Every structure is written in C-alpha cells, then in structure tokens.
Amino acid sequence: MGARGFTITRRDQLREVFDKARESELPVVIDIKIGNRHPFPAEAMILDEDIYTGEKIAAFKNDSE
C-alpha cells in the first residue's frame, strides 16, 4: 500500500505540500517542523485609545517587540 511523506520546515512550503497531498492517491503523512517563536504579530495590533491609556499602549508595544 505505502504512503507519501512530506517534511515542511518553512511556512512558504505549506501550500505546495497541501496541494500535492490533495492530489495524492496514497495516504499522506506531513511532518511539520516549523518553529513557533512568534506565532502572532502582536506588534501589528492597534489598541483602542478610548479604552487604553497611552501608558498601557506604550507598555504593550514595548512588551510585543
């Protein structure tokens, strides 16, 4: 029977490997080895100045960088 195997080490490989997996007539194993050091770009968030003080916004930006 067998299977197709893929190893992903960079995010830019995801789409290509998933496309190949969908086309495969064999079962597929995908080994994803991507570091999750910074999963969400918190520094890109915009905090509402009507809710948070300037001091809290500055502290958040400092902690996120």
Buried (B, 14 or more C-beta within 10 A) or exposed (E): EEEBEBEBEEEEBEEEBBEEBEEEEEEBEBEEEEEEEEEEEEEEEEBEEEEEEEEEBEEBEEEEE
